[in-house]
């Protein structure tokens, strides 16, 4: 039996803003205030605007995060780090007393191997 492929969700719809928009639109649809066609038109506009904003963001951000490491999970190609009681200093903003922040992303090719090689070199 072939495995069913999960439908791809756009970054816009998968975002927190997209999820919140979906809930609001579903509620309006449930009340009969919004047709399914209008719902899809709203989502198309949202996805277009979301994509334009993503394009405007820098591809590389520098952040300084200070806090308590709650957990981390570094896989072969991706990683997740949870920090609590954090202060975050970004390029254009600073946030203090952040209860919890999750950082997730793709790791550069060979990032873990380089770290492992350095450990072997210093041990040997």
Z-matrix of the N, CA and C atoms (Angstrom, degrees):
N
C 1 1.448
C 2 1.528 1 108.35
N 3 1.309 2 117.63 1 126.86
C 4 1.462 3 121.96 2 -179.96
C 5 1.521 4 109.85 3 -74.79
N 6 1.325 5 114.75 4 140.77
C 7 1.461 6 119.50 5 178.90
C 8 1.519 7 109.42 6 -71.33
N 9 1.332 8 115.49 7 136.91
C 10 1.451 9 119.63 8 178.06
C 11 1.514 10 109.02 9 -75.73
N 12 1.319 11 115.59 10 136.79
C 13 1.449 12 120.72 11 179.29
C 14 1.527 13 108.97 12 -86.11
N 15 1.333 14 115.46 13 130.40
C 16 1.458 15 120.15 14 178.94
C 17 1.526 16 108.89 15 -69.26
N 18 1.332 17 117.55 16 141.36
C 19 1.459 18 119.02 17 177.70
C 20 1.530 19 109.84 18 -65.43
N 21 1.310 20 115.37 19 141.81
C 22 1.453 21 120.99 20 -179.19
C 23 1.527 22 109.72 21 -78.08
N 24 1.316 23 116.02 22 132.23
C 25 1.460 24 121.21 23 177.40
C 26 1.518 25 107.30 24 -103.04
N 27 1.318 26 116.55 25 132.58
C 28 1.460 27 120.04 26 -179.91
C 29 1.523 28 109.34 27 -66.13
N 30 1.344 29 116.76 28 153.44
C 31 1.469 30 119.19 29 177.07
C 32 1.527 31 112.00 30 -56.10
N 33 1.327 32 116.60 31 -35.30
C 34 1.465 33 120.10 32 -179.83
C 35 1.524 34 110.89 33 -64.33
N 36 1.321 35 116.88 34 -49.19
C 37 1.469 36 120.11 35 -178.40
C 38 1.522 37 111.88 36 -70.92
N 39 1.319 38 117.19 37 -28.15
C 40 1.457 39 120.87 38 179.62
C 41 1.520 40 113.86 39 -81.62
N 42 1.323 41 117.00 40 -9.77
C 43 1.465 42 120.58 41 -179.12
C 44 1.528 43 110.61 42 -76.18
N 45 1.312 44 115.89 43 167.00
C 46 1.463 45 120.61 44 177.03
C 47 1.528 46 110.27 45 -61.19
N 48 1.325 47 116.53 46 -41.81
C 49 1.468 48 120.02 47 178.44
C 50 1.528 49 110.64 48 -64.11
N 51 1.328 50 116.98 49 -41.34
C 52 1.460 51 120.87 50 179.00
C 53 1.517 52 112.32 51 -65.10
N 54 1.328 53 116.52 52 -41.01
C 55 1.466 54 120.57 53 177.72
C 56 1.523 55 111.06 54 -63.94
N 57 1.325 56 116.04 55 -41.83
C 58 1.470 57 120.38 56 178.84
C 59 1.522 58 110.85 57 -65.64
N 60 1.331 59 116.00 58 -41.14
C 61 1.459 60 120.04 59 177.66
C 62 1.528 61 110.32 60 -62.17
N 63 1.325 62 116.86 61 -42.51
C 64 1.470 63 120.84 62 179.45
C 65 1.526 64 110.98 63 -60.35
N 66 1.331 65 116.88 64 -43.04
C 67 1.468 66 119.90 65 178.61
C 68 1.525 67 111.30 66 -61.84
N 69 1.330 68 115.88 67 -44.34
C 70 1.467 69 119.88 68 -179.51
C 71 1.528 70 111.01 69 -64.77
N 72 1.333 71 116.44 70 -42.96
C 73 1.466 72 119.96 71 -179.79
C 74 1.525 73 111.33 72 -68.00
N 75 1.334 74 116.97 73 -37.15
C 76 1.467 75 120.29 74 176.73
C 77 1.524 76 110.73 75 -62.73
N 78 1.326 77 115.65 76 -40.23
C 79 1.463 78 119.75 77 179.06
C 80 1.531 79 110.61 78 -64.30
N 81 1.333 80 115.88 79 -43.87
C 82 1.468 81 119.44 80 177.67
C 83 1.526 82 110.92 81 -63.89
N 84 1.325 83 116.48 82 -38.95
C 85 1.461 84 120.19 83 177.55
C 86 1.515 85 111.51 84 -65.21
N 87 1.331 86 116.60 85 -39.58
C 88 1.457 87 121.18 86 178.62
C 89 1.515 88 112.54 87 -64.50
N 90 1.330 89 116.39 88 -30.49
C 91 1.466 90 121.17 89 177.86
C 92 1.526 91 111.70 90 -81.09
N 93 1.331 92 116.32 91 -9.21
C 94 1.459 93 120.02 92 -177.06
C 95 1.515 94 113.14 93 82.91
N 96 1.330 95 117.04 94 11.40
C 97 1.465 96 121.15 95 -178.72
C 98 1.523 97 113.20 96 -87.66
N 99 1.348 98 116.76 97 -10.07
C 100 1.458 99 120.04 98 -175.21
C 101 1.525 100 109.32 99 -144.23
N 102 1.325 101 116.01 100 128.27
C 103 1.467 102 119.75 101 178.55
C 104 1.529 103 109.72 102 -79.82
N 105 1.320 104 116.62 103 162.82
C 106 1.466 105 120.09 104 178.37
C 107 1.529 106 110.78 105 -65.92
N 108 1.333 107 117.60 106 -31.41
C 109 1.466 108 120.39 107 177.24
C 110 1.528 109 110.53 108 -66.63
N 111 1.327 110 116.54 109 -42.94
C 112 1.467 111 120.53 110 178.51
C 113 1.527 112 110.24 111 -65.03
N 114 1.334 113 116.58 112 -38.43
C 115 1.466 114 121.17 113 178.01
C 116 1.524 115 110.19 114 -58.98
N 117 1.329 116 117.15 115 -45.57
C 118 1.459 117 121.03 116 -179.94
C 119 1.525 118 111.80 117 -67.28
N 120 1.339 119 117.42 118 -35.47
C 121 1.473 120 120.01 119 176.61
C 122 1.525 121 110.31 120 -63.73
N 123 1.334 122 116.58 121 -42.86
C 124 1.468 123 120.57 122 178.20
C 125 1.524 124 109.37 123 -60.95
N 126 1.324 125 117.28 124 -44.29
C 127 1.466 126 120.27 125 179.84
C 128 1.524 127 112.17 126 -65.13
N 129 1.329 128 118.09 127 -37.23
C 130 1.472 129 119.88 128 178.08
C 131 1.523 130 110.57 129 -63.03
N 132 1.340 131 116.87 130 -43.24
C 133 1.464 132 120.60 131 178.00
C 134 1.531 133 109.64 132 -64.25
N 135 1.331 134 116.52 133 -44.31
C 136 1.467 135 120.95 134 178.84
C 137 1.529 136 110.74 135 -59.49
N 138 1.331 137 117.57 136 -46.22
C 139 1.466 138 120.95 137 -179.35
C 140 1.526 139 111.70 138 -63.62
N 141 1.321 140 117.08 139 -38.62
C 142 1.466 141 120.60 140 177.75
C 143 1.526 142 110.44 141 -63.27
N 144 1.327 143 116.36 142 -48.68
C 145 1.472 144 120.47 143 179.90
C 146 1.524 145 111.21 144 -64.43
N 147 1.317 146 117.08 145 -41.34
C 148 1.464 147 122.02 146 179.40
C 149 1.531 148 109.89 147 -60.66
N 150 1.328 149 116.73 148 -45.66
C 151 1.467 150 121.27 149 179.74
C 152 1.520 151 111.41 150 -62.95
N 153 1.328 152 117.01 151 -41.75
C 154 1.463 153 120.51 152 178.71
C 155 1.525 154 110.94 153 -62.59
N 156 1.326 155 116.93 154 -40.82
C 157 1.465 156 120.28 155 178.81
C 158 1.529 157 111.25 156 -67.24
N 159 1.336 158 117.13 157 -40.11
C 160 1.465 159 119.75 158 177.48
C 161 1.523 160 111.23 159 -62.04
N 162 1.320 161 116.65 160 -39.59
C 163 1.465 162 120.44 161 178.68
C 164 1.525 163 111.46 162 -63.10
N 165 1.326 164 116.87 163 -31.24
C 166 1.462 165 120.96 164 -178.13
C 167 1.534 166 112.54 165 -77.92
N 168 1.325 167 117.10 166 -17.30
C 169 1.462 168 120.29 167 -179.44
C 170 1.524 169 110.67 168 -74.45
N 171 1.324 170 116.74 169 147.49
C 172 1.467 171 118.43 170 174.99
C 173 1.531 172 109.73 171 -66.90
N 174 1.318 173 116.49 172 148.32
C 175 1.462 174 120.54 173 -179.36
C 176 1.525 175 111.57 174 -75.68
N 177 1.312 176 116.88 175 -19.86
C 178 1.456 177 120.59 176 -179.42
C 179 1.518 178 108.51 177 -131.33
N 180 1.297 179 116.43 178 123.82
C 181 1.463 180 121.45 179 178.83
C 182 1.509 181 109.32 180 -112.14
N 183 1.299 182 114.96 181 142.98
C 184 1.460 183 120.06 182 172.01
C 185 1.523 184 107.43 183 -104.23
N 186 1.314 185 114.92 184 127.95
C 187 1.456 186 121.78 185 178.31
C 188 1.516 187 109.10 186 -130.24
N 189 1.296 188 115.22 187 150.69
C 190 1.454 189 120.21 188 170.24
C 191 1.520 190 105.48 189 -123.15
N 192 1.323 191 115.86 190 118.26
C 193 1.459 192 121.08 191 -177.91
C 194 1.517 193 108.27 192 -120.13
N 195 1.313 194 115.59 193 126.62
C 196 1.464 195 121.32 194 175.30
C 197 1.511 196 107.49 195 -120.31
N 198 1.309 197 116.41 196 133.50
C 199 1.453 198 120.21 197 179.67
C 200 1.514 199 110.02 198 172.28
N 201 1.307 200 115.65 199 -162.12
C 202 1.467 201 121.54 200 179.69
C 203 1.524 202 109.28 201 -102.72
N 204 1.323 203 115.43 202 126.85
C 205 1.457 204 120.34 203 177.16
C 206 1.520 205 108.36 204 -70.34
N 207 1.325 206 116.64 205 116.43
C 208 1.467 207 121.25 206 179.88
C 209 1.519 208 110.97 207 -87.96
N 210 1.334 209 115.92 208 -45.89
C 211 1.462 210 120.28 209 179.20
C 212 1.519 211 109.23 210 -164.10
N 213 1.319 212 114.55 211 162.56
C 214 1.457 213 119.73 212 174.22
C 215 1.518 214 109.06 213 -151.24
N 216 1.320 215 115.28 214 154.23
C 217 1.454 216 121.81 215 177.59
C 218 1.522 217 106.99 216 -147.36
N 219 1.319 218 116.26 217 108.34
C 220 1.456 219 120.93 218 179.83
C 221 1.514 220 108.42 219 -108.16
N 222 1.313 221 115.62 220 111.43
C 223 1.452 222 121.22 221 177.49
C 224 1.513 223 110.04 222 -90.25
N 225 1.308 224 115.42 223 -167.77
C 226 1.458 225 119.89 224 -178.54
C 227 1.526 226 111.71 225 -68.23
N 228 1.344 227 116.60 226 -37.98
C 229 1.461 228 120.04 227 -175.69
C 230 1.525 229 114.12 228 -125.27
N 231 1.314 230 117.68 229 -7.11
C 232 1.458 231 119.28 230 -178.79
C 233 1.519 232 109.91 231 -142.62
N 234 1.313 233 114.83 232 160.75
C 235 1.451 234 119.53 233 -178.84
C 236 1.513 235 111.82 234 -144.43
N 237 1.336 236 115.19 235 153.49
C 238 1.460 237 122.29 236 177.30
C 239 1.523 238 107.40 237 -135.55
N 240 1.319 239 115.93 238 132.28
C 241 1.464 240 121.87 239 178.73
C 242 1.522 241 107.38 240 -130.31
N 243 1.340 242 116.88 241 129.54
C 244 1.461 243 122.32 242 176.46
C 245 1.524 244 108.62 243 -110.44
N 246 1.329 245 115.75 244 129.46
C 247 1.457 246 122.24 245 179.97
C 248 1.524 247 107.73 246 -126.39
N 249 1.333 248 116.52 247 135.66
C 250 1.463 249 120.44 248 177.32
C 251 1.522 250 109.32 249 -114.16
N 252 1.320 251 115.90 250 165.08
C 253 1.462 252 123.24 251 179.87
C 254 1.529 253 110.28 252 47.70
N 255 1.320 254 115.35 253 55.63
C 256 1.458 255 120.98 254 -169.80
C 257 1.520 256 113.40 255 -103.87
N 258 1.314 257 113.78 256 154.11
C 259 1.458 258 123.48 257 164.78
C 260 1.517 259 105.47 258 -117.90
N 261 1.319 260 116.44 259 131.39
C 262 1.461 261 121.27 260 -176.60
C 263 1.519 262 108.33 261 -121.45
N 264 1.319 263 116.01 262 123.88
C 265 1.463 264 121.76 263 176.07
C 266 1.517 265 107.31 264 -115.04
N 267 1.332 266 115.89 265 112.93
C 268 1.461 267 121.93 266 -179.05
C 269 1.525 268 108.89 267 -107.90
N 270 1.327 269 115.95 268 -175.26
C 271 1.458 270 120.72 269 -176.71
C 272 1.527 271 112.55 270 -61.81
N 273 1.318 272 117.35 271 -37.70
C 274 1.465 273 119.12 272 -174.89
C 275 1.524 274 113.71 273 -126.08
N 276 1.324 275 118.15 274 4.65
C 277 1.462 276 119.80 275 -177.12
C 278 1.525 277 110.22 276 -154.17
N 279 1.324 278 114.85 277 160.39
C 280 1.465 279 121.04 278 174.78
C 281 1.522 280 108.12 279 -134.01
N 282 1.316 281 115.85 280 142.28
C 283 1.456 282 122.27 281 179.45
C 284 1.521 283 107.74 282 -129.09
N 285 1.316 284 116.47 283 131.37
C 286 1.461 285 121.20 284 -178.83
C 287 1.519 286 109.80 285 -119.48
N 288 1.323 287 115.71 286 156.87
C 289 1.465 288 122.64 287 179.39
C 290 1.529 289 112.07 288 55.76
N 291 1.326 290 115.82 289 42.23
C 292 1.461 291 120.92 290 177.27
C 293 1.524 292 107.04 291 -77.34
N 294 1.322 293 116.58 292 120.19
C 295 1.461 294 120.87 293 -175.62
C 296 1.527 295 111.36 294 -60.49
N 297 1.340 296 116.24 295 -45.71
C 298 1.465 297 120.19 296 -178.77
C 299 1.518 298 108.83 297 -156.75
N 300 1.318 299 116.07 298 137.57
C 301 1.457 300 120.58 299 175.68
C 302 1.523 301 108.18 300 -133.42
N 303 1.329 302 115.83 301 138.50
C 304 1.466 303 121.71 302 177.84
C 305 1.524 304 107.90 303 -114.80
N 306 1.308 305 115.09 304 129.04
C 307 1.455 306 121.82 305 177.87
C 308 1.519 307 106.73 306 -112.43
N 309 1.314 308 116.75 307 124.27
C 310 1.460 309 119.28 308 177.73
C 311 1.516 310 108.57 309 -135.55
N 312 1.309 311 115.18 310 148.08
C 313 1.450 312 118.44 311 179.64
C 314 1.509 313 111.92 312 -176.73
N 315 1.304 314 114.07 313 178.00
C 316 1.455 315 121.42 314 177.82
C 317 1.518 316 108.53 315 -89.46
N 318 1.311 317 116.00 316 139.67
C 319 1.455 318 120.89 317 178.38
C 320 1.524 319 109.48 318 -87.22
N 321 1.308 320 115.58 319 145.16
C 322 1.462 321 119.75 320 175.78
C 323 1.521 322 108.85 321 -62.87
N 324 1.319 323 116.51 322 147.02
C 325 1.463 324 120.25 323 179.18
C 326 1.521 325 110.06 324 -54.99
N 327 1.304 326 115.84 325 127.89
C 328 1.450 327 121.18 326 177.00
C 329 1.516 328 115.14 327 79.48
N 330 1.327 329 118.93 328 8.07
C 331 1.467 330 120.77 329 -176.89
C 332 1.523 331 111.65 330 -60.52
N 333 1.316 332 117.52 331 -43.81
C 334 1.461 333 119.90 332 -179.42
C 335 1.523 334 111.52 333 -72.95
N 336 1.331 335 117.73 334 -34.76
C 337 1.458 336 120.26 335 -179.77
C 338 1.520 337 111.05 336 -64.51
N 339 1.335 338 117.67 337 -39.69
C 340 1.463 339 121.07 338 179.15
C 341 1.518 340 110.13 339 -60.89
N 342 1.316 341 117.06 340 -43.52
C 343 1.460 342 121.67 341 179.68
C 344 1.528 343 109.59 342 -63.29
N 345 1.328 344 116.94 343 -44.67
C 346 1.464 345 120.61 344 179.89
C 347 1.519 346 110.92 345 -64.08
N 348 1.345 347 117.49 346 -39.24
C 349 1.458 348 120.47 347 179.02
C 350 1.521 349 110.65 348 -62.68
N 351 1.336 350 117.40 349 -42.41
C 352 1.460 351 120.76 350 179.58
C 353 1.518 352 110.88 351 -61.72
N 354 1.338 353 117.01 352 -40.19
C 355 1.463 354 120.16 353 178.89
C 356 1.523 355 110.43 354 -63.26
N 357 1.351 356 117.08 355 -42.29
C 358 1.461 357 120.89 356 179.67
C 359 1.527 358 110.65 357 -64.98
N 360 1.344 359 117.00 358 -40.86
C 361 1.461 360 121.07 359 -178.57
C 362 1.523 361 111.36 360 -65.34
N 363 1.335 362 117.66 361 -41.01
C 364 1.461 363 120.24 362 -179.20
C 365 1.519 364 111.77 363 -74.69
N 366 1.339 365 117.20 364 -27.02
C 367 1.463 366 120.61 365 179.25
C 368 1.524 367 111.15 366 -78.17
N 369 1.318 368 117.65 367 -29.25
C 370 1.461 369 121.52 368 -172.88
C 371 1.456 370 114.90 369 -96.81
